[in-house]
Amino acid sequence: WAVAAWSSGPMTAEEVLAMAPFKDHIDTLERGDIMMLGMPDMESRNELVVIMAVLVPASLESTVTTLQRQASDPNAPGMMAIHEIGDDLSASQIDALFRRLRFDVSEFSEVRRLMAIAPGNQHNFSSSEIALIREHAAAVPPGADVDAAAAMAAAMAAVLQQRYLAYRNQGLAGVTPYQVGPAQQAEPALELIAATESAVMVQERMPAYYGCLRHYPQCSAPRLVHQFFWNKQREDKRPLFVLKHWISDVQPAYALITERQYYLSHALSSLQVVIGCMPHRDGTLVVLLNQAFTDKVAIPIGRTIAKGIGRVQVEKRIRPMFERLRAAYAQ
């Protein structure tokens, strides 16, 4: 479907709009409204799939510029801090960038959760990361809230930095499992591999882009642009820390952008968004495939209900991206 539209460099917007499910929502798109659909038939056991599309009254170049600016917008809904990790940074500068992580006084409940860390689904940590956080916690005197906040910030910064460096050096092979129970793990690397390999048309007709998605950093291409970020966001009244990788292929006739969130400190296990832009009449058609993974919906009893709730949560995370894009070109 929409991924195929990106795989031939480029398929036209008219061809995409003739495909299901877009052809069934032409009126919505022509009005300038956002088309958003859950895709349960595409989902694996712990996966949530959402597709979106919108027609933007702006050129391809302007649309892509706006999307890229939004990727690092500190004023985005729920965003508390965002830092791009440039390729030109030294090891000491990278260390300093992660050490900017802080917990404020309104986040002591999260600090207390971390101080009492154990395997479970309240956080996404490996067994070695849990041991690291416990080591920091053990050095804090009882009742010293300010010291606890500083210690947990240092521990969280170390977790993010280690995961960032592992991903830059090894790609998905460097994404370690989460210890979500005494003998149970979640595998974000396998989830992201599955999300990437499900883009069959990208694999068949855009092999260089697919190779980068699947085998970064061993495989890339000169025309692809890579950007790396760490974010602090507000999610369900809790601070959420995210590591993400943007891979962009922007050409005069099309653009393909992937946002891969290869680490989230809680909530989802992993997330991958593929966004495509192509000229349409005097504007641009933007399509999006969002694949999110969470073991919170992988339960045998009530899975359909849990997935429905989870899909609503995913939609709440990604819909603002299109709402802000549309608002940028409001008449």
RAHUTA-V98468 format. One record per backbone hydrogen bond with DSSP energy under -0.5 kcal/mol. CO is the residue of the C=O (numbers start at 1). NH is the residue of the N-H. Records with the same first field share a line. If there is no record, write none. Layout:
# RAHUTA-V98468
CO=NH + NH
This chain:
# RAHUTA-V98468
1=4 + 5
2=5
3=6
4=7
5=11
12=16
13=17
14=18
16=19
19=23
21=24
22=25
23=26
25=29
26=30
27=31
28=33
29=32
34=36
35=53
37=51
39=42
40=43
44=47
46=294
48=292
49=39
50=290
51=37
52=288
53=35
54=56 + 286
56=58 + 284
59=63
60=64
61=65
62=66
63=67
64=68
65=69
66=70
67=71
68=72
69=72
70=73
72=74
73=76
76=79
78=234
81=232
83=230
84=86
86=89
90=94
91=95
92=96
93=97
94=98
95=99
97=100
98=101
104=107
105=108
107=110 + 111
108=112
109=113
110=114
111=115
112=116
114=117
120=123
123=125
125=179
126=130
127=131
128=132
129=133
130=134
131=135
132=136
133=137
134=138
135=139
136=139
137=140
141=144
143=145
144=148
145=149
146=150
147=151
148=152
149=153
150=154
151=155
152=156
153=157
154=158
155=159
156=160
157=161
158=162
159=163
160=164
161=165
162=166
163=167
164=168
165=169
166=170
167=171
170=173
171=174
172=175
174=176
178=180 + 186
179=120
181=184
184=180 + 181
186=178 + 188
187=191
188=192
189=193
190=194
191=195
192=196
193=197
194=198
196=199
198=200
199=203
200=204
201=205
202=206
206=210
207=211
208=212
209=213
210=214
211=215
212=216
215=218 + 219
216=172
221=224
225=248
227=246
228=85
229=244
230=83
231=242
232=80 + 81
233=235 + 240
235=238
238=235
240=233
241=265
242=231
243=262 + 263
244=229
245=260
246=227
247=258
248=225
249=251 + 256
251=254
253=279
254=251
255=277
256=249
257=275
258=247 + 260
259=261 + 273
260=245 + 262
261=271
263=243
265=124
266=268
270=293
271=261
272=291
273=259 + 275
274=289
275=257
276=287
277=255
278=285
279=13
280=283
283=280
284=56 + 286
285=278
286=54
287=276
288=52
289=274 + 291
290=50 + 292
291=272
292=48
293=269 + 270
294=297
295=298
297=299
300=302
302=306
303=307
304=308
305=309
306=310
307=311
308=312
309=313
310=314
311=315
312=316
313=317
314=317 + 318
315=319
318=321 + 322
319=322 + 323
320=324
321=325
322=326
323=327
324=328
325=329
326=329
327=330
